[in-house]
Amino acid sequence: MRSYLVVGNQTLASPELAKVIDELMAPGEPTDFHVVVPATPVQRGFTWDEGEARAVARQRLEAFMAHLLSLGAEVSGEVGSRDPIEAVQDALRGHPVDEIILSTLPAGISRWLGQDVPTRLRGSVLVPVTVVTAARESVKAAG
């Protein structure tokens, strides 16, 4: 059984990630996904509320896990640290995987790309990391 760690937040419902997930789920072959949604701050001016960030992350996690279950995948998940690298490292302690799928906003609006998370993540894990970038149109449609 292939096992994947999906890391994302605002882009979990993007068509770009859906396409990658569909490709990973080979017909007749069981697939296991562990989903980590970093509790990324929801900005309100210059402040943010950790409780709100965790609640929003939990909602996105539950919706994405329900989608994966509807496709027939085995699924587990967690809300992680606001730092995506730390969230991945925490998740990998209990869930060894074959590959990490990092879903991010497009360049110019992505904090994760601005912080070079893909390169830093690749340097901190021993499994392949695939980066899925949502199109600007997908972000606008999600709202």
ROGULUM-19054 format. One line per 8 residues: number of its first residue (from 1); for each residue x, y negated, z negated of N, C-alpha, C. Coordinates in Angstrom, 3 decimals. Last residue first. Example, Ala and Ser with C-alpha at 12.3 -4.5 7.8 and 13.67 -1.06 7.14 Angstrom:
BEGIN
2) 12.850 2.250 -7.080 13.670 1.060 -7.140 12.900 -0.030 -7.870; 13.190 5.690 -7.800 12.300 4.500 -7.800 13.200 3.300 -7.800
END
This chain:
BEGIN
143) -12.445 -31.626 2.642 -12.862 -32.697 1.942 -12.476 -33.517 0.933; -12.264 -29.825 4.576 -12.476 -29.320 3.226 -12.811 -30.432 2.261; -11.726 -31.437 6.762 -12.996 -30.706 6.727 -13.305 -30.200 5.322; -9.152 -32.334 6.147 -10.240 -33.301 6.218 -11.584 -32.603 6.108; -7.768 -29.912 6.342 -7.771 -30.632 5.063 -8.938 -31.634 5.043; -8.084 -29.291 9.008 -8.606 -28.369 7.998 -8.737 -29.069 6.659; -6.718 -31.372 10.235 -8.165 -31.262 10.456 -8.803 -30.344 9.402; -4.081 -30.806 9.553 -4.720 -32.007 8.982 -6.244 -31.933 9.117
135) -3.662 -27.317 8.876 -3.722 -28.445 9.805 -4.423 -29.620 9.133; -1.601 -25.777 6.428 -2.931 -26.139 6.916 -2.817 -27.319 7.876; 0.957 -23.528 6.771 0.648 -24.948 6.619 -0.715 -25.233 7.229; 2.468 -20.981 5.169 1.309 -21.269 6.005 0.922 -22.715 5.733; 5.446 -19.262 4.952 4.781 -20.532 4.664 3.668 -20.738 5.681; 6.587 -16.379 3.419 5.963 -16.922 4.616 5.213 -18.183 4.223; 9.364 -14.886 2.126 8.385 -15.938 1.866 7.891 -16.453 3.213; 10.541 -11.638 1.088 10.299 -12.658 2.112 9.212 -13.645 1.681
127) 12.118 -11.374 -2.180 11.193 -10.901 -1.142 10.986 -12.003 -0.110; 13.574 -12.426 -4.225 14.243 -11.439 -3.375 13.350 -10.894 -2.267; 13.702 -15.955 -5.083 13.078 -14.628 -5.052 13.813 -13.715 -4.078; 14.897 -18.428 -4.822 14.680 -17.921 -6.181 14.042 -16.536 -6.239; 15.055 -19.340 -2.252 16.303 -19.176 -2.980 16.137 -18.547 -4.351; 12.376 -19.605 -1.593 13.168 -18.572 -0.905 14.481 -18.300 -1.635; 11.829 -21.861 -3.200 11.211 -20.566 -3.494 12.000 -19.437 -2.848; 13.289 -23.859 -1.903 13.604 -23.520 -3.299 13.035 -22.158 -3.673
119) 11.941 -23.880 0.556 13.370 -23.543 0.484 13.763 -23.123 -0.922; 9.256 -24.602 -0.279 9.551 -23.383 0.485 11.022 -22.950 0.391; 9.603 -27.087 -1.779 9.242 -25.843 -2.454 9.540 -24.605 -1.594; 10.386 -29.746 -1.314 11.106 -28.647 -0.672 10.848 -27.301 -1.370; 8.770 -31.742 -2.094 9.686 -31.239 -3.120 10.519 -30.058 -2.608; 7.234 -32.025 0.200 8.070 -33.148 -0.230 9.101 -32.744 -1.273; 5.834 -29.651 0.086 6.831 -29.824 1.150 7.772 -30.967 0.798; 4.297 -30.262 -2.204 5.176 -29.090 -2.193 6.218 -29.181 -1.092
111) 2.773 -32.433 -1.503 3.794 -32.610 -2.547 4.798 -31.464 -2.486; 1.744 -33.277 1.669 2.039 -32.148 0.786 3.121 -32.512 -0.230; 1.521 -35.246 3.475 0.600 -35.306 2.339 0.860 -34.195 1.326; 3.745 -34.805 5.079 3.264 -36.169 4.924 2.283 -36.325 3.776; 2.761 -31.636 6.304 3.821 -32.609 6.010 3.223 -34.006 5.972; -0.304 -30.138 4.985 0.635 -30.538 6.039 1.671 -31.561 5.557; -0.368 -27.907 2.100 -0.895 -29.005 2.898 0.120 -29.387 3.970; 0.237 -24.326 2.058 0.488 -25.718 1.690 -0.244 -26.699 2.606
103) 0.812 -21.178 0.792 -0.106 -21.984 1.590 -0.022 -23.426 1.123; 2.954 -18.576 0.942 2.829 -19.904 0.342 1.978 -20.762 1.271; 3.125 -15.315 0.277 2.499 -16.208 1.245 2.261 -17.532 0.526; 5.622 -12.952 -0.206 4.926 -14.105 -0.776 4.393 -14.951 0.369; 5.808 -9.369 -0.268 5.953 -10.651 0.424 5.159 -11.720 -0.321; 5.579 -7.234 -1.945 6.408 -7.059 -0.752 6.700 -8.391 -0.057; 5.762 -7.618 -5.569 5.109 -7.708 -4.260 6.118 -7.491 -3.138; 4.968 -7.017 -8.982 5.950 -6.961 -7.884 5.218 -6.914 -6.537
95) 3.646 -8.545 -11.415 3.096 -8.097 -10.139 4.170 -8.082 -9.060; 4.774 -9.654 -13.648 3.779 -8.607 -13.837 3.245 -8.001 -12.559; 6.649 -11.412 -12.610 7.012 -10.585 -13.763 6.042 -9.422 -13.941; 5.379 -12.923 -10.682 6.186 -11.780 -10.247 6.609 -10.883 -11.399; 4.231 -14.993 -12.182 3.379 -13.970 -11.566 4.169 -12.726 -11.180; 6.495 -16.534 -12.875 5.652 -15.941 -13.916 4.820 -14.793 -13.343; 7.332 -17.301 -10.304 8.209 -16.484 -11.146 7.424 -15.814 -12.270; 5.112 -18.866 -9.520 5.481 -17.648 -8.784 6.337 -16.742 -9.663
87) 5.230 -20.959 -11.394 4.023 -20.145 -11.291 4.321 -18.822 -10.576; 7.730 -22.072 -10.775 7.520 -21.447 -12.083 6.297 -20.529 -12.060; 7.043 -23.060 -8.248 8.153 -22.107 -8.399 7.998 -21.348 -9.720; 4.915 -24.885 -8.751 4.677 -23.657 -7.978 5.805 -22.628 -8.094; 3.981 -26.281 -11.702 5.177 -26.128 -10.864 5.040 -24.818 -10.086; 1.772 -25.819 -13.249 1.652 -26.827 -12.198 2.842 -26.798 -11.254; 1.301 -22.268 -13.735 1.937 -23.543 -14.077 1.751 -24.534 -12.934; -1.770 -20.718 -12.549 -0.381 -20.794 -12.973 0.043 -22.184 -13.383
79) -4.406 -18.555 -12.800 -4.051 -19.961 -12.695 -2.656 -20.073 -13.276; -4.493 -15.427 -11.019 -4.282 -16.230 -12.218 -4.088 -17.692 -11.849; -5.637 -12.164 -9.896 -5.208 -13.545 -9.769 -5.081 -14.242 -11.093; -6.230 -9.455 -7.606 -6.084 -9.971 -8.963 -5.603 -11.406 -8.817; -7.720 -7.102 -5.414 -7.370 -8.482 -5.740 -7.233 -8.678 -7.242; -7.829 -5.208 -2.504 -7.701 -5.138 -3.954 -7.120 -6.484 -4.383; -10.139 -5.996 0.148 -8.805 -5.977 -0.456 -8.911 -5.710 -1.956; -12.504 -6.343 1.505 -12.110 -4.995 1.127 -10.726 -4.887 0.515
71) -13.516 -8.792 1.927 -12.790 -8.205 3.058 -12.325 -6.775 2.761; -14.475 -9.462 -0.525 -15.460 -9.217 0.532 -14.825 -8.599 1.778; -12.074 -10.000 -1.830 -12.840 -8.803 -2.200 -13.855 -8.453 -1.113; -11.470 -12.469 -0.650 -10.602 -11.315 -0.407 -11.316 -10.007 -0.745; -13.606 -14.024 -1.718 -13.445 -13.859 -0.270 -12.595 -12.626 0.047; -13.029 -13.886 -4.429 -14.299 -13.335 -3.944 -14.227 -13.095 -2.444; -10.593 -15.294 -4.432 -10.610 -13.878 -4.804 -11.895 -13.208 -4.318; -11.535 -17.839 -3.759 -10.636 -17.137 -2.847 -10.598 -15.639 -3.158
63) -13.135 -18.457 -5.987 -13.714 -18.452 -4.642 -12.844 -17.659 -3.674; -11.237 -18.320 -8.075 -12.391 -17.422 -8.063 -13.023 -17.332 -6.679; -9.443 -20.396 -7.318 -9.001 -19.016 -7.473 -10.176 -18.054 -7.349; -11.083 -22.653 -7.472 -10.502 -22.269 -6.175 -10.044 -20.817 -6.200; -11.648 -22.629 -10.224 -12.730 -22.560 -9.232 -12.204 -22.096 -7.878; -9.042 -22.904 -11.288 -9.833 -21.700 -11.585 -10.961 -21.533 -10.575; -8.387 -25.507 -10.416 -7.603 -24.359 -9.949 -8.383 -23.063 -10.156; -10.252 -26.958 -11.907 -10.316 -26.994 -10.444 -9.559 -25.802 -9.868
55) -9.289 -26.342 -14.488 -10.661 -25.997 -14.106 -10.818 -25.964 -12.581; -6.696 -27.403 -14.451 -6.873 -25.963 -14.640 -8.274 -25.511 -14.210; -7.316 -30.137 -14.143 -6.475 -29.459 -13.147 -6.660 -27.947 -13.237; -8.756 -30.612 -16.506 -9.424 -30.735 -15.214 -8.633 -30.003 -14.124; -6.673 -30.227 -18.356 -7.887 -29.406 -18.415 -8.638 -29.431 -17.100; -4.872 -32.263 -17.661 -4.501 -30.864 -17.472 -5.720 -29.950 -17.493; -5.492 -35.113 -15.872 -5.954 -34.353 -17.021 -5.662 -32.874 -16.775; -3.537 -37.982 -15.062 -4.213 -36.754 -14.692 -4.521 -35.992 -15.969
47) -2.900 -41.375 -13.898 -3.003 -40.318 -14.902 -3.627 -39.066 -14.309; -3.054 -43.437 -12.154 -1.712 -43.056 -12.595 -1.724 -41.912 -13.602; -5.798 -42.280 -10.434 -4.932 -43.448 -10.624 -3.545 -42.970 -11.009; -5.969 -39.291 -10.897 -6.974 -40.313 -11.198 -6.191 -41.586 -11.494; -5.157 -36.238 -9.340 -4.794 -37.632 -9.644 -6.023 -38.504 -9.848; -4.873 -33.271 -10.661 -5.878 -33.993 -9.896 -5.685 -35.462 -10.274; -1.937 -31.251 -10.621 -2.691 -32.389 -11.157 -3.685 -32.967 -10.161; -2.252 -27.774 -10.192 -1.751 -29.034 -9.650 -2.587 -30.194 -10.174
39) -1.826 -25.072 -11.327 -2.733 -26.109 -11.840 -2.187 -27.482 -11.463; -1.451 -22.699 -8.715 -0.832 -23.634 -9.661 -1.827 -24.726 -10.059; -2.821 -19.756 -8.359 -3.189 -21.133 -8.051 -2.533 -22.027 -9.098; -2.072 -16.709 -7.010 -1.689 -17.673 -8.036 -2.061 -19.067 -7.542; -3.197 -13.462 -6.440 -3.320 -14.871 -6.076 -2.925 -15.734 -7.264; -2.286 -10.521 -5.028 -2.321 -11.222 -6.302 -2.260 -12.695 -5.934; -3.640 -7.976 -3.057 -3.273 -9.383 -3.153 -3.316 -9.814 -4.609; -3.158 -5.072 -1.212 -3.298 -5.639 -2.541 -2.811 -7.088 -2.517
31) -4.724 -2.917 1.052 -3.902 -4.107 0.864 -4.214 -4.701 -0.499; -4.898 0.182 2.788 -5.212 -0.635 1.619 -4.210 -1.778 1.448; -5.784 0.492 6.121 -4.636 0.498 5.206 -4.956 -0.383 4.002; -7.945 0.184 7.799 -7.735 1.478 7.180 -6.571 1.551 6.207; -6.425 -2.418 9.622 -7.591 -1.546 9.449 -7.203 -0.201 8.828; -4.413 -4.634 7.744 -4.488 -3.651 8.821 -5.683 -2.728 8.572; -4.271 -7.589 6.782 -5.172 -6.501 6.415 -5.363 -5.559 7.594; -2.766 -9.560 7.948 -2.131 -8.699 6.950 -2.978 -7.488 6.599
23) -4.577 -10.916 9.566 -3.481 -10.180 10.205 -2.819 -9.205 9.237; -6.184 -12.128 7.604 -6.766 -11.157 8.538 -5.689 -10.301 9.193; -4.282 -13.888 6.512 -4.847 -12.820 5.685 -5.440 -11.739 6.579; -3.914 -15.631 8.690 -2.785 -14.837 8.183 -3.294 -13.652 7.360; -6.503 -16.749 8.848 -5.941 -16.019 9.991 -4.787 -15.117 9.535; -6.709 -18.051 6.382 -7.633 -16.959 6.706 -7.087 -16.108 7.850; -4.806 -20.069 6.700 -4.541 -18.995 5.738 -5.454 -17.801 6.029; -6.177 -21.553 8.659 -4.818 -21.070 8.917 -4.459 -19.934 7.967
15) -8.566 -22.341 7.524 -8.599 -21.325 8.580 -7.210 -20.752 8.881; -8.447 -22.694 3.919 -8.099 -23.152 5.270 -8.192 -22.019 6.289; -8.900 -22.246 1.261 -10.034 -22.044 2.166 -9.715 -22.431 3.613; -6.483 -22.955 0.072 -6.918 -21.552 0.034 -8.068 -21.260 0.986; -5.472 -25.494 -0.165 -5.526 -24.908 1.172 -6.021 -23.462 1.184; -5.181 -26.350 -2.764 -6.174 -27.021 -1.924 -6.389 -26.340 -0.581; -3.399 -23.838 -3.383 -4.364 -24.562 -4.188 -5.405 -25.154 -3.248; -1.315 -20.879 -3.528 -1.936 -22.019 -2.876 -2.868 -22.717 -3.830
7) 0.112 -17.888 -2.854 0.257 -19.068 -3.697 -0.334 -20.249 -2.938; -0.181 -14.468 -2.966 -0.636 -15.665 -2.257 -0.592 -16.825 -3.245; 1.695 -11.696 -2.687 1.411 -12.770 -3.629 1.034 -13.977 -2.792; 0.887 -8.378 -1.668 1.227 -9.761 -1.354 0.888 -10.674 -2.524; 1.641 -5.100 -0.732 1.248 -5.998 -1.806 1.771 -7.398 -1.512; 0.592 -2.144 0.912 1.321 -3.413 0.952 0.752 -4.348 -0.103; 0.839 1.174 0.000 0.000 0.000 0.000 0.886 -1.239 0.000
END
